[in-house]
Amino acid sequence: MTQVLYECPEMAVCKIQSKYYLRYNVGSHQYVWRQDEITEDEAIQFSKANKTIQQEILINLQEKLKKSYLNPYTQNWKPSEGEAPI
């Protein structure tokens, strides 16, 4: 079961079982949803931070994905039917 710990426009920190995820929209003209795993510390920091710090965490996450040869700008998550995206 997904537990939403924090949400703001187009971003949310979720806990699924014992793992933490950042859900966010990377699309500019249409929705392109991503859900990427983050550490518990990043989840706590994101939840308590201002927008500038949240952006830094997101950029660091995207850089980490690029170093793993993953495209951080392609969709990897889609809300279930009836589930609010964020």
N, CA, C and O atoms as a GROMACS GRO file, in nm:
protein
  344
    1MET      N    1   0.083  -0.119   0.000
    1MET     CA    2   0.000   0.000   0.000
    1MET      C    3   0.087   0.125   0.000
    1MET      O    4   0.190   0.130   0.067
    2THR      N    5   0.046   0.223  -0.074
    2THR     CA    6   0.120   0.348  -0.085
    2THR      C    7   0.075   0.446   0.022
    2THR      O    8  -0.044   0.472   0.040
    3GLN      N    9   0.173   0.499   0.093
    3GLN     CA   10   0.147   0.600   0.195
    3GLN      C   11   0.210   0.730   0.146
    3GLN      O   12   0.332   0.737   0.130
    4VAL      N   13   0.128   0.832   0.123
    4VAL     CA   14   0.179   0.962   0.080
    4VAL      C   15   0.221   1.039   0.205
    4VAL      O   16   0.140   1.068   0.292
    5LEU      N   17   0.351   1.071   0.213
    5LEU     CA   18   0.405   1.139   0.330
    5LEU      C   19   0.405   1.290   0.314
    5LEU      O   20   0.395   1.364   0.412
    6TYR      N   21   0.416   1.335   0.189
    6TYR     CA   22   0.423   1.479   0.162
    6TYR      C   23   0.381   1.500   0.018
    6TYR      O   24   0.416   1.420  -0.069
    7GLU      N   25   0.308   1.606  -0.007
    7GLU     CA   26   0.277   1.639  -0.145
    7GLU      C   27   0.269   1.790  -0.164
    7GLU      O   28   0.228   1.865  -0.076
    8CYS      N   29   0.309   1.829  -0.282
    8CYS     CA   30   0.298   1.968  -0.325
    8CYS      C   31   0.263   1.960  -0.473
    8CYS      O   32   0.261   1.850  -0.529
    9PRO      N   33   0.234   2.071  -0.539
    9PRO     CA   34   0.195   2.063  -0.679
    9PRO      C   35   0.295   1.983  -0.764
    9PRO      O   36   0.412   2.018  -0.775
   10GLU      N   37   0.244   1.874  -0.822
   10GLU     CA   38   0.315   1.789  -0.916
   10GLU      C   39   0.434   1.712  -0.857
   10GLU      O   40   0.518   1.663  -0.932
   11MET      N   41   0.442   1.701  -0.725
   11MET     CA   42   0.546   1.621  -0.660
   11MET      C   43   0.489   1.561  -0.532
   11MET      O   44   0.406   1.622  -0.464
   12ALA      N   45   0.537   1.440  -0.499
   12ALA     CA   46   0.495   1.377  -0.374
   12ALA      C   47   0.604   1.282  -0.326
   12ALA      O   48   0.675   1.222  -0.407
   13VAL      N   49   0.617   1.270  -0.195
   13VAL     CA   50   0.705   1.170  -0.134
   13VAL      C   51   0.614   1.060  -0.084
   13VAL      O   52   0.521   1.086  -0.007
   14CYS      N   53   0.640   0.937  -0.127
   14CYS     CA   54   0.558   0.823  -0.090
   14CYS      C   55   0.643   0.715  -0.027
   14CYS      O   56   0.762   0.703  -0.053
   15LYS      N   57   0.578   0.636   0.058
   15LYS     CA   58   0.643   0.519   0.117
   15LYS      C   59   0.563   0.397   0.073
   15LYS      O   60   0.442   0.388   0.096
   16ILE      N   61   0.632   0.303   0.010
   16ILE     CA   62   0.571   0.179  -0.033
   16ILE      C   63   0.650   0.067   0.033
   16ILE      O   64   0.768   0.047   0.005
   17GLN      N   65   0.583  -0.005   0.122
   17GLN     CA   66   0.646  -0.103   0.209
   17GLN      C   67   0.754  -0.030   0.288
   17GLN      O   68   0.721   0.058   0.368
   18SER      N   69   0.880  -0.062   0.271
   18SER     CA   70   0.984   0.005   0.349
   18SER      C   71   1.070   0.098   0.264
   18SER      O   72   1.173   0.146   0.310
   19LYS      N   73   1.029   0.125   0.140
   19LYS     CA   74   1.107   0.209   0.050
   19LYS      C   75   1.037   0.343   0.028
   19LYS      O   76   0.915   0.353   0.035
   20TYR      N   77   1.118   0.444   0.002
   20TYR     CA   78   1.069   0.580  -0.019
   20TYR      C   79   1.086   0.616  -0.166
   20TYR      O   80   1.184   0.578  -0.230
   21TYR      N   81   0.988   0.690  -0.219
   21TYR     CA   82   0.989   0.729  -0.360
   21TYR      C   83   0.949   0.874  -0.374
   21TYR      O   84   0.870   0.927  -0.296
   22LEU      N   85   1.005   0.937  -0.475
   22LEU     CA   86   0.964   1.071  -0.514
   22LEU      C   87   0.886   1.056  -0.643
   22LEU      O   88   0.939   1.005  -0.743
   23ARG      N   89   0.762   1.100  -0.642
   23ARG     CA   90   0.679   1.102  -0.763
   23ARG      C   91   0.675   1.244  -0.813
   23ARG      O   92   0.656   1.338  -0.736
   24TYR      N   93   0.694   1.259  -0.943
   24TYR     CA   94   0.697   1.395  -0.997
   24TYR      C   95   0.668   1.393  -1.146
   24TYR      O   96   0.681   1.290  -1.212
   25ASN      N   97   0.627   1.508  -1.198
   25ASN     CA   98   0.597   1.526  -1.339
   25ASN      C   99   0.716   1.594  -1.406
   25ASN      O  100   0.757   1.702  -1.364
   26VAL      N  101   0.772   1.530  -1.510
   26VAL     CA  102   0.884   1.591  -1.581
   26VAL      C  103   0.843   1.646  -1.717
   26VAL      O  104   0.926   1.696  -1.792
   27GLY      N  105   0.714   1.637  -1.748
   27GLY     CA  106   0.666   1.686  -1.877
   27GLY      C  107   0.649   1.837  -1.878
   27GLY      O  108   0.625   1.898  -1.774
   28SER      N  109   0.662   1.895  -1.996
   28SER     CA  110   0.641   2.039  -2.006
   28SER      C  111   0.509   2.071  -2.076
   28SER      O  112   0.441   2.167  -2.039
   29HIS      N  113   0.471   1.991  -2.175
   29HIS     CA  114   0.346   2.016  -2.248
   29HIS      C  115   0.242   1.909  -2.220
   29HIS      O  116   0.125   1.925  -2.254
   30GLN      N  117   0.284   1.799  -2.160
   30GLN     CA  118   0.193   1.692  -2.120
   30GLN      C  119   0.251   1.625  -1.997
   30GLN      O  120   0.368   1.643  -1.965
   31TYR      N  121   0.169   1.548  -1.928
   31TYR     CA  122   0.217   1.481  -1.808
   31TYR      C  123   0.311   1.366  -1.844
   31TYR      O  124   0.278   1.281  -1.927
   32VAL      N  125   0.427   1.365  -1.781
   32VAL     CA  126   0.524   1.256  -1.791
   32VAL      C  127   0.563   1.224  -1.648
   32VAL      O  128   0.649   1.291  -1.589
   33TRP      N  129   0.499   1.121  -1.592
   33TRP     CA  130   0.516   1.090  -1.451
   33TRP      C  131   0.634   0.998  -1.426
   33TRP      O  132   0.658   0.904  -1.501
   34ARG      N  133   0.707   1.027  -1.319
   34ARG     CA  134   0.817   0.941  -1.274
   34ARG      C  135   0.796   0.909  -1.128
   34ARG      O  136   0.740   0.988  -1.052
   35GLN      N  137   0.843   0.793  -1.091
   35GLN     CA  138   0.848   0.753  -0.951
   35GLN      C  139   0.986   0.691  -0.931
   35GLN      O  140   1.013   0.582  -0.982
   36ASP      N  141   1.072   0.759  -0.858
   36ASP     CA  142   1.210   0.713  -0.838
   36ASP      C  143   1.239   0.697  -0.690
   36ASP      O  144   1.195   0.776  -0.607
   37GLU      N  145   1.315   0.593  -0.659
   37GLU     CA  146   1.348   0.564  -0.520
   37GLU      C  147   1.446   0.667  -0.465
   37GLU      O  148   1.541   0.706  -0.531
   38ILE      N  149   1.420   0.708  -0.342
   38ILE     CA  150   1.508   0.800  -0.269
   38ILE      C  151   1.535   0.739  -0.132
   38ILE      O  152   1.466   0.646  -0.090
   39THR      N  153   1.632   0.792  -0.064
   39THR     CA  154   1.663   0.743   0.071
   39THR      C  155   1.564   0.800   0.171
   39THR      O  156   1.493   0.897   0.143
   40GLU      N  157   1.561   0.740   0.287
   40GLU     CA  158   1.474   0.792   0.394
   40GLU      C  159   1.517   0.934   0.431
   40GLU      O  160   1.433   1.020   0.455
   41ASP      N  161   1.648   0.959   0.436
   41ASP     CA  162   1.698   1.093   0.468
   41ASP      C  163   1.653   1.195   0.364
   41ASP      O  164   1.612   1.306   0.399
   42GLU      N  165   1.660   1.157   0.236
   42GLU     CA  166   1.614   1.248   0.130
   42GLU      C  167   1.464   1.273   0.143
   42GLU      O  168   1.418   1.385   0.121
   43ALA      N  169   1.388   1.170   0.177
   43ALA     CA  170   1.242   1.185   0.193
   43ALA      C  171   1.210   1.283   0.306
   43ALA      O  172   1.124   1.370   0.290
   44ILE      N  173   1.280   1.269   0.417
   44ILE     CA  174   1.258   1.359   0.531
   44ILE      C  175   1.300   1.501   0.495
   44ILE      O  176   1.228   1.597   0.522
   45GLN      N  177   1.417   1.513   0.434
   45GLN     CA  178   1.468   1.645   0.396
   45GLN      C  179   1.373   1.711   0.296
   45GLN      O  180   1.342   1.830   0.310
   46PHE      N  181   1.326   1.636   0.196
   46PHE     CA  182   1.236   1.692   0.096
   46PHE      C  183   1.107   1.741   0.160
   46PHE      O  184   1.055   1.847   0.125
   47SER      N  185   1.055   1.662   0.254
   47SER     CA  186   0.928   1.695   0.319
   47SER      C  187   0.935   1.822   0.403
   47SER      O  188   0.834   1.890   0.421
   48LYS      N  189   1.053   1.853   0.455
   48LYS     CA  190   1.069   1.968   0.544
   48LYS      C  191   1.130   2.090   0.474
   48LYS      O  192   1.141   2.197   0.534
   49ALA      N  193   1.171   2.074   0.349
   49ALA     CA  194   1.250   2.178   0.282
   49ALA      C  195   1.164   2.281   0.210
   49ALA      O  196   1.044   2.262   0.187
   50ASN      N  197   1.229   2.392   0.176
   50ASN     CA  198   1.163   2.492   0.092
   50ASN      C  199   1.180   2.449  -0.054
   50ASN      O  200   1.246   2.349  -0.083
   51LYS      N  201   1.121   2.524  -0.146
   51LYS     CA  202   1.122   2.486  -0.288
   51LYS      C  203   1.263   2.478  -0.346
   51LYS      O  204   1.289   2.394  -0.431
   52THR      N  205   1.353   2.563  -0.302
   52THR     CA  206   1.490   2.562  -0.353
   52THR      C  207   1.560   2.431  -0.318
   52THR      O  208   1.623   2.369  -0.404
   53ILE      N  209   1.548   2.388  -0.195
   53ILE     CA  210   1.609   2.262  -0.152
   53ILE      C  211   1.542   2.144  -0.221
   53ILE      O  212   1.609   2.049  -0.260
   54GLN      N  213   1.411   2.150  -0.237
   54GLN     CA  214   1.340   2.044  -0.308
   54GLN      C  215   1.391   2.031  -0.451
   54GLN      O  216   1.410   1.920  -0.501
   55GLN      N  217   1.412   2.145  -0.518
   55GLN     CA  218   1.467   2.143  -0.654
   55GLN      C  219   1.606   2.081  -0.656
   55GLN      O  220   1.638   2.004  -0.747
   56GLU      N  221   1.689   2.112  -0.558
   56GLU     CA  222   1.823   2.055  -0.551
   56GLU      C  223   1.817   1.903  -0.535
   56GLU      O  224   1.894   1.831  -0.598
   57ILE      N  225   1.727   1.856  -0.451
   57ILE     CA  226   1.712   1.711  -0.432
   57ILE      C  227   1.668   1.646  -0.562
   57ILE      O  228   1.719   1.540  -0.600
   58LEU      N  229   1.573   1.709  -0.632
   58LEU     CA  230   1.525   1.656  -0.759
   58LEU      C  231   1.636   1.654  -0.863
   58LEU      O  232   1.652   1.554  -0.935
   59ILE      N  233   1.713   1.760  -0.873
   59ILE     CA  234   1.823   1.766  -0.970
   59ILE      C  235   1.929   1.660  -0.938
   59ILE      O  236   1.980   1.594  -1.028
   60ASN      N  237   1.961   1.645  -0.809
   60ASN     CA  238   2.058   1.542  -0.769
   60ASN      C  239   2.006   1.402  -0.805
   60ASN      O  240   2.083   1.318  -0.850
   61LEU      N  241   1.878   1.379  -0.785
   61LEU     CA  242   1.818   1.251  -0.822
   61LEU      C  243   1.830   1.227  -0.972
   61LEU      O  244   1.866   1.117  -1.015
   62GLN      N  245   1.799   1.328  -1.052
   62GLN     CA  246   1.807   1.313  -1.197
   62GLN      C  247   1.950   1.291  -1.243
   62GLN      O  248   1.974   1.215  -1.337
   63GLU      N  249   2.046   1.355  -1.179
   63GLU     CA  250   2.187   1.333  -1.213
   63GLU      C  251   2.229   1.190  -1.179
   63GLU      O  252   2.303   1.127  -1.254
   64LYS      N  253   2.181   1.140  -1.066
   64LYS     CA  254   2.211   1.003  -1.025
   64LYS      C  255   2.153   0.904  -1.128
   64LYS      O  256   2.218   0.805  -1.160
   65LEU      N  257   2.033   0.931  -1.178
   65LEU     CA  258   1.973   0.845  -1.280
   65LEU      C  259   2.054   0.847  -1.408
   65LEU      O  260   2.075   0.742  -1.470
   66LYS      N  261   2.099   0.965  -1.448
   66LYS     CA  262   2.181   0.976  -1.570
   66LYS      C  263   2.309   0.896  -1.557
   66LYS      O  264   2.351   0.830  -1.653
   67LYS      N  265   2.373   0.900  -1.440
   67LYS     CA  266   2.497   0.824  -1.418
   67LYS      C  267   2.472   0.674  -1.423
   67LYS      O  268   2.564   0.597  -1.450
   68SER      N  269   2.348   0.634  -1.398
   68SER     CA  270   2.311   0.492  -1.407
   68SER      C  271   2.258   0.458  -1.546
   68SER      O  272   2.202   0.350  -1.568
   69TYR      N  273   2.276   0.550  -1.640
   69TYR     CA  274   2.232   0.535  -1.779
   69TYR      C  275   2.081   0.520  -1.792
   69TYR      O  276   2.032   0.448  -1.880
   70LEU      N  277   2.008   0.587  -1.705
   70LEU     CA  278   1.863   0.591  -1.714
   70LEU      C  279   1.821   0.732  -1.756
   70LEU      O  280   1.880   0.830  -1.713
   71ASN      N  281   1.720   0.740  -1.839
   71ASN     CA  282   1.671   0.869  -1.886
   71ASN      C  283   1.572   0.924  -1.783
   71ASN      O  284   1.463   0.869  -1.767
   72PRO      N  285   1.609   1.031  -1.714
   72PRO     CA  286   1.520   1.085  -1.611
   72PRO      C  287   1.401   1.163  -1.666
   72PRO      O  288   1.321   1.217  -1.590
   73TYR      N  289   1.388   1.169  -1.798
   73TYR     CA  290   1.281   1.248  -1.859
   73TYR      C  291   1.178   1.161  -1.930
   73TYR      O  292   1.095   1.213  -2.004
   74THR      N  293   1.182   1.030  -1.908
   74THR     CA  294   1.082   0.941  -1.966
   74THR      C  295   0.992   0.887  -1.855
   74THR      O  296   1.035   0.870  -1.741
   75GLN      N  297   0.869   0.861  -1.890
   75GLN     CA  298   0.772   0.815  -1.791
   75GLN      C  299   0.805   0.674  -1.745
   75GLN      O  300   0.836   0.587  -1.826
   76ASN      N  301   0.799   0.651  -1.614
   76ASN     CA  302   0.818   0.517  -1.559
   76ASN      C  303   0.710   0.481  -1.459
   76ASN      O  304   0.716   0.375  -1.396
   77TRP      N  305   0.610   0.569  -1.442
   77TRP     CA  306   0.502   0.545  -1.348
   77TRP      C  307   0.375   0.611  -1.401
   77TRP      O  308   0.380   0.718  -1.462
   78LYS      N  309   0.264   0.547  -1.376
   78LYS     CA  310   0.134   0.603  -1.418
   78LYS      C  311   0.037   0.581  -1.304
   78LYS      O  312   0.033   0.472  -1.248
   79PRO      N  313  -0.041   0.682  -1.268
   79PRO     CA  314  -0.140   0.664  -1.161
   79PRO      C  315  -0.239   0.553  -1.197
   79PRO      O  316  -0.279   0.539  -1.313
   80SER      N  317  -0.278   0.476  -1.098
   80SER     CA  318  -0.380   0.373  -1.118
   80SER      C  319  -0.514   0.440  -1.146
   80SER      O  320  -0.533   0.558  -1.114
   81GLU      N  321  -0.605   0.367  -1.205
   81GLU     CA  322  -0.736   0.423  -1.233
   81GLU      C  323  -0.802   0.465  -1.102
   81GLU      O  324  -0.809   0.386  -1.007
   82GLY      N  325  -0.848   0.586  -1.097
   82GLY     CA  326  -0.912   0.638  -0.976
   82GLY      C  327  -0.814   0.699  -0.876
   82GLY      O  328  -0.856   0.762  -0.779
   83GLU      N  329  -0.684   0.680  -0.900
   83GLU     CA  330  -0.582   0.736  -0.808
   83GLU      C  331  -0.546   0.876  -0.855
   83GLU      O  332  -0.521   0.900  -0.973
   84ALA      N  333  -0.544   0.968  -0.762
   84ALA     CA  334  -0.502   1.104  -0.797
   84ALA      C  335  -0.353   1.102  -0.824
   84ALA      O  336  -0.277   1.044  -0.746
   85PRO      N  337  -0.309   1.164  -0.934
   85PRO     CA  338  -0.166   1.162  -0.965
   85PRO      C  339  -0.083   1.222  -0.853
   85PRO      O  340   0.015   1.163  -0.809
   86ILE      N  341  -0.121   1.337  -0.807
   86ILE     CA  342  -0.052   1.405  -0.697
   86ILE      C  343  -0.140   1.519  -0.654
   86ILE      O  344  -0.106   1.593  -0.562
   0.00000   0.00000   0.00000
